[in-house]
Amino acid sequence: MSEPLDPAGQLGPHPDSPGAGRPPGTHNAGDAGASTGAAAAAPTTSGAATAPATEDQNSTRAGDQPGSSDSGREAESDVAGSPRATRRRWSRTTLIFAGALTGLVVLALISAAIGQVPTSPAEVAGAFLHRFGLDWGPMPAHPAGYVTLWEVRFPRVVLGMLVGAALATAGALLQGVFANPLAEPGVIGVSAGAAVGAGTVIVAGGAFAAAWSVAAGAFVAGLGTTLLVYLLSRSNGRTEVVTLVLTGVAINAFAGGLISFLLFSASPAARDQIVFWQMGSLNGATWQSVNVVWPLTLIGLAAAIWMAPRLDLLALGESAARHLGVDVERLRRNVIVVVAVLATAGVAFTGIILFVGLIVPHLVRMLVGPGHRVLIPLSAIVGAVVLVAADIGARALVHNADLPLGMITSLVGGPFFFWLLRRTRSRSGGWA
């Protein structure tokens, strides 16, 4: 809106207007003098009066709403992407990381304390610290407590952490590269294929097959299964959710038939090991198996973190990612290899443990958002927490019994997967 002309012919607010920079009913002491001397010194007075009027006008516009400048700065600092919002987000993420690590340590102490040899969490911590020359905490009171911890329970806890981290990271990678929430190593058949490879090595080499040969057989079969699922689920340059899941169902069924054939043709000792894999358990974990799993897990986790920025770009869409310099097909092939490494690292010694790679990334995504730079490392930690907690439940739910770990994760993950299917279908408006 254009401003009215003042009596001197200059552009500015009217002298009697309440919007001249002052609240209504108040007067500036210079107004009367400027009005009286306007006829005698019109050129001087009008020029001098114009500047104060403009300053008052500017002050009015800035002060129409008291405190608007401060409230505007506060609102600007709270919007997404502002420094304050960024600090809050990273503070929350740091707290979540710290909470997850603390929970992992607590669960590890509890898990190592459970068993037929009575041991307390304090004695577990003391035995661990004394091994590294730190004279803190009490030693186990039972004569066999120290040996039991280091030869039986600690390998079990460490292997559970590694397998949980590997499966959760593999699930986060698959969900990111396939751009759907239903991808998971067990659901699409990777775990079953790796178990077939490991079972084949056991049947061919006998019950005393070397740990490295078993892991190599699981790796080759898992990689082949992942490549097969990837090729069969792609159509017209894209991967469909339903095709991916149905292909995984077919692969799981075929792998189940192969495992049945191996059970039929195996020796009693080898048959027991194959059955052990099918049920899934951390029972029988040794430092030898830990030494096989931890390099594969750390290599896969490091590669996953390295690929995280490109997965974030891929989330924008294939075309946008290509324009930003991402080789989409090469990225997917790399993810396939990394997923095979991570999934087979767990399957080779613990058996088929389903739904960890499906549940954990979704829980983490609800806490910290979809950014893979944070999602992948936090999924690894939470995956370790979930599997150690499931192992505690497997040993504590029934007295003096070691329930199959795969049974526990399936009982929890099955309903979660069903809810996820319903949620995804309702959001996409149906799949027909």
C-alpha positions in Angstrom: 0.0 0.0 0.0 1.3 3.5 -0.9 1.9 5.9 2.0 -0.1 9.3 2.1 1.6 12.5 1.4 2.4 14.7 4.4 1.5 18.5 4.4 5.0 19.3 3.1 4.4 17.2 0.0 6.9 14.5 1.2 6.2 10.8 1.1 5.7 9.5 4.7 3.0 8.8 7.3 0.5 11.5 8.1 1.4 13.4 11.2 -1.9 12.5 12.9 -1.7 8.9 11.9 -1.4 6.5 14.8 0.9 4.3 12.7 3.7 6.9 12.4 5.9 4.9 14.7 4.2 5.7 18.0 1.4 4.1 19.9 -2.0 5.9 19.5 -2.5 8.9 21.7 1.2 9.7 22.1 3.0 12.7 20.6 6.6 13.4 19.8 7.9 16.6 21.3 9.4 17.6 17.9 6.0 17.4 16.1 4.8 20.8 17.4 8.0 22.6 16.5 8.1 21.0 13.1 4.5 22.1 12.4 5.0 25.7 13.6 8.2 26.2 11.6 7.1 24.4 8.4 5.9 27.7 6.6 9.0 29.7 7.5 11.6 27.1 6.8 9.8 24.7 4.5 12.9 23.4 2.6 14.9 22.9 5.8 12.1 21.6 8.1 10.5 19.3 5.6 13.9 17.7 4.8 14.7 17.4 8.5 11.3 16.0 9.3 11.3 13.4 6.7 14.2 11.4 8.2 12.7 11.1 11.7 9.4 10.0 10.2 11.1 7.3 8.2 12.9 6.0 11.3 9.7 6.0 13.3 8.0 4.2 10.5 10.7 1.5 10.4 10.6 1.1 14.1 6.8 0.8 13.9 7.0 -2.0 11.3 9.6 -3.8 13.4 7.6 -3.2 16.6 4.0 -3.8 15.4 4.2 -7.1 17.3 6.1 -6.8 20.5 8.9 -9.3 20.8 8.5 -10.4 17.2 12.2 -10.1 16.5 13.1 -12.4 19.5 10.3 -14.9 18.7 11.3 -14.9 15.1 14.9 -15.8 15.9 13.7 -18.5 18.3 11.4 -20.0 15.7 14.1 -19.9 13.1 16.5 -21.7 15.4 14.0 -24.5 16.0 13.2 -25.3 12.4 14.6 -28.5 10.8 18.2 -28.0 9.8 18.9 -25.1 12.1 21.8 -25.2 14.4 19.6 -25.7 17.5 17.7 -28.5 15.9 20.9 -30.1 14.7 22.4 -30.0 18.2 19.2 -31.5 19.7 19.2 -34.3 17.1 22.8 -35.2 17.7 22.4 -35.0 21.5 19.5 -37.4 21.3 21.4 -39.7 19.0 24.4 -39.6 21.4 22.1 -40.5 24.3 20.6 -43.4 22.3 24.1 -44.7 21.4 25.1 -44.5 25.0 22.0 -46.2 26.2 22.4 -49.0 23.7 26.0 -49.6 24.7 25.1 -49.5 28.4 22.3 -52.0 27.8 24.6 -54.3 25.9 27.2 -54.3 28.7 24.5 -55.0 31.4 22.9 -57.8 29.3 26.4 -59.3 28.7 27.0 -59.4 32.4 23.7 -61.0 33.1 24.1 -63.5 30.3 27.5 -64.6 31.5 26.1 -65.1 35.0 23.4 -67.5 33.9 24.2 -71.2 34.1 24.6 -74.3 36.3 27.7 -72.9 38.0 26.5 -70.1 40.3 28.0 -66.8 39.3 27.0 -63.2 40.0 27.3 -60.3 37.5 29.9 -58.7 39.9 32.0 -61.9 39.8 31.7 -61.9 36.0 33.0 -58.4 35.8 35.8 -59.2 38.3 36.9 -62.3 36.3 36.9 -60.3 33.1 39.0 -57.4 34.6 41.4 -59.7 36.4 42.2 -61.4 33.1 43.6 -58.1 31.9 45.6 -57.3 35.0 43.0 -55.1 36.7 42.5 -56.1 40.4 38.9 -54.8 40.5 35.9 -56.7 41.6 35.5 -60.1 43.3 36.6 -63.3 41.6 34.1 -66.2 41.2 33.6 -68.1 44.5 32.9 -71.4 42.8 36.2 -73.3 42.1 35.2 -73.9 38.4 33.7 -70.4 38.0 36.6 -68.7 36.3 37.3 -71.5 33.8 33.5 -71.8 33.1 33.3 -68.1 32.3 36.3 -68.0 30.0 35.8 -71.3 28.2 32.0 -71.6 27.9 30.1 -68.4 28.7 32.3 -65.6 27.4 32.6 -67.2 23.9 28.8 -67.6 23.9 28.2 -63.9 24.8 30.8 -62.6 22.3 29.4 -64.8 19.5 25.9 -63.6 20.2 27.0 -60.0 19.9 28.8 -60.6 16.7 25.9 -62.6 15.1 23.3 -60.1 16.2 25.3 -57.2 14.8 26.0 -59.0 11.6 22.3 -59.9 10.9 21.0 -56.5 11.9 23.5 -54.7 9.7 22.7 -57.0 6.8 19.0 -56.3 7.2 19.7 -52.5 7.2 21.7 -52.8 4.0 19.1 -54.9 2.2 16.3 -52.6 3.2 18.3 -49.6 2.0 19.4 -51.0 -1.3 16.1 -52.6 -2.2 14.1 -49.5 -1.0 11.5 -51.6 0.8 11.0 -52.5 4.5 10.5 -56.2 4.0 14.0 -57.2 3.0 15.9 -59.3 5.5 18.5 -62.1 5.1 16.2 -64.8 6.5 13.1 -63.7 4.7 14.7 -63.6 1.2 16.4 -67.0 1.7 20.0 -65.9 2.3 20.3 -67.6 5.7 18.7 -70.8 4.5 21.0 -70.9 1.4 24.1 -70.4 3.6 23.0 -73.1 5.9 22.7 -75.5 3.0 26.2 -74.7 2.0 27.5 -75.3 5.5 25.5 -78.5 5.8 26.9 -79.8 2.5 30.5 -79.2 3.8 29.7 -81.1 7.0 28.1 -84.0 5.1 31.0 -84.2 2.7 33.7 -83.7 5.3 32.2 -85.5 8.2 31.4 -84.2 11.7 35.0 -83.0 12.1 35.0 -80.6 9.2 37.2 -77.6 9.9 35.6 -74.4 11.0 37.1 -72.4 8.1 35.8 -74.9 5.5 32.3 -74.7 7.0 32.4 -71.0 6.9 33.7 -71.0 3.3 30.8 -73.3 2.2 28.3 -71.1 3.9 29.8 -68.0 2.3 29.7 -69.4 -1.2 26.2 -70.7 -0.9 24.9 -67.5 0.8 26.5 -65.4 -2.0 24.9 -67.5 -4.7 21.5 -67.4 -3.0 21.7 -63.6 -2.7 22.6 -63.2 -6.3 19.8 -65.5 -7.4 17.2 -63.6 -5.3 18.5 -60.3 -6.7 18.3 -61.4 -10.3 14.9 -63.1 -10.0 13.3 -60.2 -8.2 14.4 -57.5 -10.7 12.0 -56.6 -13.5 12.4 -53.7 -16.0 15.3 -52.3 -14.1 13.7 -52.3 -10.6 13.1 -54.6 -7.7 9.5 -55.1 -6.5 8.6 -55.8 -2.9 6.2 -58.6 -3.6 8.5 -60.3 -6.1 11.3 -60.1 -3.6 9.3 -61.7 -0.8 7.8 -64.4 -3.0 11.2 -65.2 -4.4 12.5 -65.5 -0.8 9.6 -67.9 0.0 10.5 -70.1 -3.0 14.2 -70.1 -2.1 13.4 -71.0 1.5 11.2 -73.9 0.4 13.9 -75.2 -2.0 16.6 -74.8 0.7 14.3 -76.7 3.1 14.2 -79.6 0.6 17.9 -79.6 0.3 18.4 -79.6 4.1 16.0 -82.6 4.4 18.0 -84.5 1.8 21.2 -83.7 3.7 19.6 -84.9 6.9 18.6 -88.2 5.2 22.0 -88.9 3.8 24.2 -87.6 6.6 25.8 -89.6 9.4 24.3 -89.4 12.9 26.9 -86.9 14.1 26.6 -84.7 11.0 22.8 -85.0 11.2 22.9 -83.7 14.8 24.9 -80.7 13.6 22.5 -79.9 10.8 19.5 -80.1 13.1 21.4 -77.8 15.5 21.7 -75.2 12.7 18.0 -75.5 11.7 16.9 -74.7 15.2 19.4 -72.0 15.8 21.4 -71.7 19.0 24.5 -70.3 20.6 25.1 -73.5 22.5 28.5 -74.9 21.8 30.1 -71.6 20.9 33.9 -71.7 21.2 36.7 -69.2 20.8 37.5 -71.0 17.5 34.1 -70.1 16.1 34.5 -66.5 17.4 37.8 -66.2 15.7 36.1 -67.1 12.4 33.1 -64.8 12.8 34.7 -61.7 14.1 36.8 -60.8 11.1 33.9 -61.4 8.7 31.6 -59.3 10.9 34.0 -56.4 11.3 34.9 -56.3 7.6 31.2 -56.4 6.6 30.3 -53.7 9.2 33.2 -51.4 8.0 32.1 -51.8 4.4 28.5 -51.1 5.3 29.5 -47.8 7.1 31.6 -46.9 4.1 28.6 -47.4 1.7 26.2 -45.5 4.0 26.4 -42.1 2.3 25.6 -43.6 -1.1 22.7 -45.5 0.4 21.3 -42.2 1.6 21.6 -40.8 -2.0 19.9 -43.9 -3.4 17.0 -43.2 -1.1 16.3 -40.2 -3.2 15.6 -42.5 -6.2 17.7 -44.2 -8.8 17.6 -41.3 -11.2 18.6 -38.7 -8.6 21.3 -41.0 -7.3 22.8 -41.4 -10.7 22.8 -37.6 -11.3 24.6 -37.3 -8.0 27.4 -39.6 -9.2 26.3 -42.9 -7.7 26.8 -46.1 -9.7 23.6 -47.8 -8.6 24.2 -51.2 -10.1 27.8 -51.3 -8.7 26.5 -50.2 -5.3 23.9 -53.0 -5.3 26.5 -55.6 -6.3 28.7 -54.4 -3.4 25.8 -54.6 -1.0 25.0 -58.1 -2.1 28.6 -59.2 -1.3 28.6 -57.5 2.0 25.2 -59.0 3.0 26.5 -62.4 2.0 29.6 -61.9 4.3 27.5 -60.7 7.2 24.7 -63.3 7.0 26.9 -66.3 6.5 29.1 -65.2 9.3 26.2 -65.8 11.7 24.6 -68.8 10.0 27.8 -70.8 9.8 28.0 -71.4 13.6 24.6 -70.5 15.1 22.1 -71.8 12.6 19.1 -70.1 11.0 18.1 -67.1 13.2 15.2 -65.3 11.6 13.8 -61.8 11.9 16.7 -60.1 13.7 17.6 -58.3 10.4 14.0 -57.3 9.9 13.1 -56.0 13.4 16.2 -54.2 14.5 16.5 -51.7 11.6 12.9 -50.7 11.9 13.3 -50.1 15.7 16.4 -48.0 15.1 14.7 -46.1 12.3 11.9 -45.1 14.6 14.5 -43.8 17.1 17.0 -41.9 14.9 15.5 -41.6 11.5 16.4 -43.2 8.1 20.0 -41.8 7.7 22.3 -44.7 7.1 25.3 -43.0 8.6 23.6 -43.4 12.0 21.3 -46.3 11.2 23.9 -48.8 10.3 26.2 -48.6 13.4 23.3 -48.2 15.8 21.6 -51.2 14.2 24.7 -53.3 14.8 24.7 -52.4 18.5 20.9 -52.9 18.9 21.2 -56.2 17.0 23.8 -57.4 19.5 21.5 -56.3 22.3 18.5 -58.1 20.9 20.3 -61.4 20.3 22.0 -61.4 23.7 18.6 -60.7 25.3 17.0 -63.5 23.3 19.7 -65.9 24.4 19.0 -64.9 28.0 15.4 -65.7 27.5 16.3 -69.0 25.8 18.1 -70.1 28.9 15.9 -68.5 31.6 12.4 -69.3 30.4 12.6 -73.0 31.2 14.6 -74.2 34.2 17.7 -76.1 33.3 16.9 -76.0 29.6 18.4 -74.3 26.6 15.7 -73.4 24.2 16.5 -72.9 20.5 17.4 -69.3 19.9 15.7 -69.3 16.5 12.5 -70.3 18.1 12.6 -67.2 20.4 13.4 -64.8 17.6 10.7 -66.3 15.4 8.0 -66.1 18.1 8.8 -62.4 18.5 9.6 -61.5 14.9 6.6 -63.4 13.3 3.9 -61.1 14.7 6.1 -58.1 14.0 6.5 -59.1 10.4 2.8 -59.6 10.0 2.1 -56.2 11.4 4.7 -54.7 9.0 3.1 -56.4 6.0 -0.3 -55.0 7.0 1.2 -51.5 7.5 3.1 -51.5 4.2 0.0 -52.7 2.3 -2.3 -50.1 3.8 0.2 -47.3 3.1 0.7 -48.3 -0.6 -3.0 -48.7 -1.2 -2.8 -52.4 -1.9 -0.7 -54.6 -4.2 -3.2 -55.7 -6.7 
